[in-house]
């Protein structure tokens, strides 16, 4: 039987994961209070440069369907069928993500999606309290200390049950780690990101190919652009913090314009506010958080970035967090008590969170560098051909992650490693698909890959 407790559940953080979790709980009869440190974004503009457009894929879509909100989200989605690579000389090449009509990912605005979820949460009966910053927590007594943003006044609140969805800088995670002596690592990349804008043309149309994720790979750094429904693109620069080509090197007057003209000329000529935005928008931090324990009995639980923040390079941070929500509500429906639901959630999700964290870091190298390598391009083409010939055995790792929500991340990571070794063997002396020994391919796949 599902848990049918009259207990009040407090969720800290009204971002994407916290709000979706509140909807799933409220629509199953639970009393939910949602606390958010910022003002209501539906009424107050969010700070520029902090959104990072998101890539919605199969895992996130399934969770939104489970919450009954996917129809409200659809108007905000733009399908992206592959990567459009921009060479230094302006030449374009397109790399499809998959080979079936449904194998696309969707660009979506973080604030646009968050507003839809906030509306749905309120409609489901969630009590949302904005301008409430969590400043301290006693995890054993479930006592939370909030500060009211405007007045600075603090107040204590004791809740029956607490779910922490308060992001990578989670106060609840820090409290769990410190008070329970939990092992936790926070590995910050020596790279930063900065968001910029490529506006629509005078008729409100996209100036670049609309249905693609655009990448300017330059080895140690890159630029990407994702389409918005208003015809603009959200452009993000990923760059080392220090070094000869870094944020540190772009402090002198004229350096930003010169850097973009040298490395991203076809983009910079379409970005009239580049220099001003670069000076104004903050440089965001990226990192990976691995926490050995996410819960305290049935009293407190971490989800999403609060439990397992990852870098954004596989487009799976939101999708992984949404999958958390879908998995947790399923376990709550199946469990007899909160403690077993929370414990089982951690046991199931942690190996997968660790796996997607590893794959996200690997994908950064792929996006900024490997995509320029002819051998990489050949292996990508070959992997799609092997999927056609052996569909029950060989599915490209990217496809397993993005399009197959039934395949756990940890399985995708393990099979992906084997498949990479097979691709290496098949392309060792090949320059094109016609050079590939498909008889050997059949043997290797039969010997090393079980049926999916």
C-alpha positions in Angstrom: 0.0 0.0 0.0 1.2 3.6 -0.7 2.1 5.7 2.3 -1.0 7.6 3.4 0.3 9.8 6.2 -1.2 13.1 7.2 2.3 14.4 7.8 3.3 17.7 6.3 6.1 17.6 3.9 8.4 20.5 3.5 10.4 20.9 0.3 13.3 23.4 0.3 13.9 24.9 -3.1 11.3 25.9 -5.7 13.5 25.3 -8.7 12.7 22.6 -11.3 13.2 19.5 -9.1 11.6 20.9 -5.9 8.6 22.2 -7.8 8.0 19.0 -9.8 8.4 16.9 -6.6 5.8 19.1 -4.9 3.3 18.5 -7.8 3.8 14.7 -7.7 3.3 14.6 -3.9 0.3 17.0 -3.8 -1.6 15.2 -6.6 -1.3 12.1 -4.5 -2.9 13.7 -1.5 0.1 14.8 0.5 0.3 18.2 2.2 3.2 20.1 0.8 4.9 23.4 1.7 7.5 24.6 -0.7 10.1 27.2 0.4 12.1 29.4 -2.0 14.8 31.9 -1.3 14.1 34.1 -4.3 11.0 36.2 -5.1 8.3 34.7 -7.3 9.9 34.6 -10.8 6.4 34.9 -12.3 6.2 38.4 -11.0 9.9 39.4 -10.6 12.6 39.2 -13.4 15.4 36.8 -12.7 19.0 38.0 -12.8 20.6 37.9 -16.3 23.2 35.3 -17.1 22.2 32.6 -14.7 19.7 30.4 -16.6 21.6 28.1 -19.0 19.1 26.9 -21.5 18.2 23.3 -20.9 18.0 20.2 -23.1 14.9 18.2 -22.2 15.2 14.5 -23.2 13.3 11.2 -22.6 13.9 10.9 -18.8 12.7 14.4 -18.1 9.7 14.0 -20.5 8.6 10.9 -18.7 8.7 12.6 -15.3 6.7 15.6 -16.7 4.1 13.2 -18.1 3.9 11.4 -14.7 3.1 14.8 -13.1 0.5 15.6 -15.8 2.1 18.8 -16.9 3.7 17.9 -20.3 0.9 19.5 -22.3 1.6 22.8 -20.6 5.3 22.5 -21.3 5.0 21.7 -25.0 4.7 25.3 -26.2 8.1 26.1 -24.7 10.0 23.3 -26.5 12.1 23.6 -29.7 13.3 20.2 -31.1 17.0 19.9 -31.8 17.9 17.0 -34.1 21.6 17.2 -33.8 24.8 19.3 -33.4 25.6 22.0 -35.9 29.4 22.3 -35.7 30.9 25.7 -36.6 34.5 25.5 -37.9 36.9 28.4 -37.4 36.5 29.4 -41.1 32.7 29.4 -40.7 32.1 26.1 -42.4 29.1 24.1 -41.0 28.7 20.4 -40.5 25.7 18.6 -39.0 25.9 15.6 -36.7 22.5 14.0 -36.0 21.8 12.8 -32.5 19.9 9.7 -33.6 18.3 8.1 -36.7 14.7 7.9 -35.8 12.1 10.7 -35.9 11.6 10.7 -32.2 15.3 10.8 -31.4 15.6 14.5 -30.8 16.2 16.6 -27.7 14.3 19.8 -26.9 15.7 23.2 -26.0 13.7 24.8 -23.2 14.1 28.0 -21.2 14.7 27.3 -17.5 12.6 30.2 -16.2 9.8 29.4 -18.7 9.7 25.8 -17.6 9.9 26.8 -13.9 6.9 29.2 -14.2 4.8 26.4 -15.7 5.7 24.1 -12.8 5.0 26.8 -10.2 1.5 27.3 -11.7 0.9 23.6 -11.7 2.1 23.3 -8.1 -0.3 26.0 -6.9 -3.2 24.4 -8.8 -2.4 21.1 -7.0 -2.7 22.8 -3.6 1.0 23.3 -2.8 1.6 26.1 -0.3 4.5 28.1 -1.8 6.5 30.6 0.4 8.9 32.9 -1.4 11.7 35.1 -0.1 12.5 32.4 2.5 16.3 31.7 2.7 17.3 28.6 4.6 20.3 29.6 6.8 20.5 26.6 9.1 19.1 23.2 9.9 19.2 20.7 12.7 18.7 17.4 10.8 17.9 15.2 13.8 15.1 17.5 15.1 14.0 18.5 11.6 14.3 22.2 12.7 14.9 24.6 9.9 15.9 28.2 10.3 14.7 30.6 7.6 15.5 34.2 7.0 13.0 36.5 5.4 14.8 38.3 2.5 13.2 41.7 2.9 13.4 42.1 6.6 16.2 39.7 7.5 14.1 38.4 10.4 14.7 34.7 11.2 12.2 32.1 12.3 12.4 28.4 13.2 10.1 25.8 11.7 9.8 22.1 12.6 8.5 19.9 9.9 7.4 16.3 9.9 9.4 15.5 6.8 11.9 17.5 4.7 13.1 17.1 1.1 16.1 19.1 0.1 16.0 20.4 -3.5 18.0 23.5 -2.8 20.6 23.1 -5.5 24.4 22.5 -5.7 25.0 24.8 -2.7 22.5 23.0 -0.6 22.3 24.2 3.0 20.5 20.9 3.9 23.3 18.8 2.3 25.9 20.8 4.3 23.9 20.2 7.5 23.7 16.4 6.8 27.4 16.2 6.0 28.5 18.2 9.0 26.1 16.8 11.6 26.3 13.1 10.5 30.0 13.1 9.4 29.0 12.0 5.9 31.7 11.8 3.2 31.1 14.3 0.4 33.3 15.7 -2.4 32.8 18.9 -4.3 35.0 19.0 -7.4 34.9 22.4 -9.0 36.0 22.6 -12.7 38.8 25.1 -13.4 36.5 26.4 -16.1 33.6 28.8 -15.9 30.6 29.7 -18.2 29.1 33.0 -19.2 25.7 33.4 -20.9 25.2 35.8 -23.8 22.5 36.5 -26.3 22.2 36.1 -30.1 19.0 38.0 -30.8 16.3 37.3 -33.4 16.3 39.1 -36.7 14.0 42.1 -37.4 11.1 39.7 -38.2 11.6 37.7 -35.1 13.2 34.7 -36.8 16.2 32.7 -35.8 19.4 33.8 -37.5 21.0 30.3 -37.2 19.5 26.9 -37.9 16.6 26.6 -35.5 16.5 22.9 -34.9 20.1 22.3 -33.8 22.3 22.7 -30.9 25.2 24.9 -32.2 28.7 24.2 -31.1 31.9 26.1 -31.8 34.5 23.6 -30.6 38.0 25.1 -30.1 39.9 22.4 -28.2 40.3 23.8 -24.7 37.2 25.9 -24.8 33.9 26.2 -26.7 30.8 28.2 -27.5 27.3 26.7 -27.7 23.9 28.2 -28.7 20.4 26.9 -28.0 17.3 28.2 -29.7 14.5 30.1 -27.9 10.9 30.4 -28.9 11.2 34.2 -29.4 13.8 33.7 -32.2 16.8 34.4 -30.1 19.6 32.0 -29.0 21.0 31.6 -25.6 24.8 31.5 -26.2 27.1 30.1 -23.5 30.9 30.4 -23.5 32.8 27.7 -21.6 36.4 28.8 -20.9 39.2 28.1 -18.5 39.3 30.5 -15.5 43.1 31.1 -16.0 45.6 30.7 -18.7 46.5 32.2 -22.1 42.9 31.8 -23.4 40.7 32.2 -20.4 38.4 34.6 -18.5 41.5 36.0 -16.9 42.9 36.9 -20.3 39.7 38.8 -21.3 40.0 41.7 -18.8 41.7 44.2 -21.0 39.7 46.7 -23.0 39.0 45.3 -26.5 40.0 41.8 -25.6 36.5 40.3 -25.6 35.7 41.6 -29.1 39.1 40.5 -30.4 38.7 37.0 -28.9 35.3 36.5 -30.4 36.3 37.8 -33.8 39.2 35.4 -33.8 37.5 32.3 -32.6 33.7 32.7 -33.2 33.5 35.3 -36.0 30.2 34.0 -37.5 28.6 34.2 -34.1 30.0 37.6 -32.9 28.8 39.4 -36.0 25.2 38.5 -34.9 25.7 39.5 -31.3 25.4 43.3 -31.1 25.4 43.4 -27.3 28.3 41.0 -26.8 30.7 43.3 -25.1 28.2 44.9 -22.7 26.7 41.4 -21.8 30.1 40.0 -21.3 31.0 42.8 -18.8 27.6 42.5 -17.0 26.7 38.9 -16.8 28.4 36.8 -14.1 30.8 33.8 -14.8 29.1 30.7 -13.4 30.8 27.9 -11.5 30.5 24.3 -12.6 31.4 21.2 -10.6 30.5 17.6 -9.5 29.2 16.7 -6.1 29.3 13.2 -4.8 27.7 12.6 -1.4 27.9 9.2 0.3 24.5 9.6 1.9 21.4 11.5 0.9 18.9 10.7 3.7 18.3 10.5 7.4 15.8 7.7 8.1 12.5 8.8 6.8 12.9 12.3 8.1 15.1 14.1 5.5 16.1 13.4 1.9 18.2 15.2 -0.8 17.2 15.1 -4.5 18.5 16.7 -7.7 21.6 18.9 -7.6 21.4 19.0 -3.8 22.3 15.3 -3.8 24.4 15.0 -6.9 25.2 18.1 -8.9 26.9 17.4 -12.2 28.4 19.5 -15.0 26.1 20.6 -17.8 27.9 18.9 -20.8 25.6 16.0 -21.3 22.4 18.0 -20.9 21.3 15.7 -18.2 21.3 17.7 -15.0 17.6 18.5 -15.2 16.7 15.2 -16.7 18.4 13.3 -13.9 16.7 15.5 -11.3 13.3 14.9 -12.9 14.1 11.2 -13.0 14.8 11.4 -9.3 11.3 12.8 -8.7 9.6 10.1 -10.8 11.6 7.3 -9.1 10.9 8.8 -5.6 7.1 9.1 -6.1 7.0 5.5 -7.4 8.8 4.3 -4.3 6.5 6.3 -2.0 3.6 4.7 -3.7 5.0 1.2 -3.2 6.6 1.5 0.3 5.0 1.0 3.6 6.9 3.7 5.4 9.0 6.8 4.6 12.3 5.4 5.8 12.3 2.4 3.4 11.2 4.7 0.5 14.0 7.1 1.2 16.6 4.4 1.7 15.6 2.5 -1.4 15.7 5.8 -3.4 19.2 6.4 -2.4 20.3 2.8 -3.1 18.8 2.9 -6.6 19.8 6.4 -7.7 23.3 6.9 -6.4 25.0 4.5 -8.9 23.2 6.2 -11.7 24.0 9.7 -10.4 27.7 8.8 -10.2 27.5 7.3 -13.8 26.0 10.4 -15.4 28.4 12.6 -13.6 31.3 10.7 -15.2 29.6 10.8 -18.6 29.0 14.5 -18.4 32.7 15.2 -17.7 33.7 13.0 -20.7 31.2 14.8 -22.9 32.9 18.2 -22.3 36.1 16.9 -23.9 33.9 15.4 -26.7 32.1 18.6 -27.4 35.0 21.1 -27.3 37.6 18.9 -29.0 36.8 15.3 -30.1 34.0 16.3 -32.5 36.7 17.8 -34.8 38.6 14.5 -35.1 37.9 12.5 -38.3 38.2 9.3 -36.4 35.6 10.4 -33.9 33.2 11.3 -36.8 33.8 7.9 -38.4 33.0 6.2 -35.1 29.8 8.2 -34.6 28.7 7.2 -38.1 29.7 3.6 -37.5 27.8 3.4 -34.2 24.6 4.5 -36.0 25.2 1.8 -38.7 25.8 -0.9 -36.0 22.5 0.2 -34.3 20.7 -0.4 -37.6 22.2 -3.8 -38.1 22.1 -5.0 -34.5 19.3 -2.9 -32.8 18.8 -5.3 -29.9 22.5 -5.3 -28.9 24.2 -2.1 -30.0 22.7 1.3 -29.1 25.1 4.3 -29.1 25.8 5.5 -25.6 24.5 9.0 -26.3 21.2 7.4 -27.4 21.0 5.2 -24.4 21.3 8.3 -22.2 19.1 10.7 -24.1 16.4 8.6 -25.8 16.1 5.4 -23.7 14.8 6.2 -20.2 14.3 2.5 -19.5 18.1 2.1 -19.5 19.8 3.1 -16.3 22.7 5.5 -16.5 25.0 3.0 -15.0 24.1 0.5 -17.6 24.7 3.1 -20.4 28.1 3.8 -18.9 29.2 0.2 -18.7 27.9 -0.8 -22.1 29.2 2.4 -23.6 32.8 1.5 -22.5 32.5 -1.9 -24.2 31.1 -0.4 -27.3 33.9 2.2 -27.4 36.4 -0.7 -27.4 34.5 -2.4 -30.2 34.5 0.8 -32.3 38.2 1.3 -31.7 38.9 -2.2 -32.9 36.7 -1.8 -36.0 38.2 1.6 -37.0 41.8 0.9 -36.2 42.7 0.6 -39.9 39.6 2.2 -41.4 39.0 5.6 -42.9 35.4 5.1 -44.0 32.5 2.8 -43.5 33.5 0.8 -46.6 36.7 -0.2 -44.8 34.9 -1.7 -41.8 34.8 -5.4 -41.4 31.2 -6.0 -40.4 31.8 -9.7 -40.0 34.2 -8.9 -37.2 31.6 -6.4 -35.9 29.1 -9.2 -35.6 31.5 -11.4 -33.8 32.6 -8.8 -31.3 29.1 -7.7 -30.6 27.9 -11.3 -30.1 30.8 -12.0 -27.8 30.9 -8.9 -25.7 27.3 -7.4 -25.6 24.3 -9.1 -24.3 20.8 -8.3 -25.6 19.4 -5.0 -24.2 
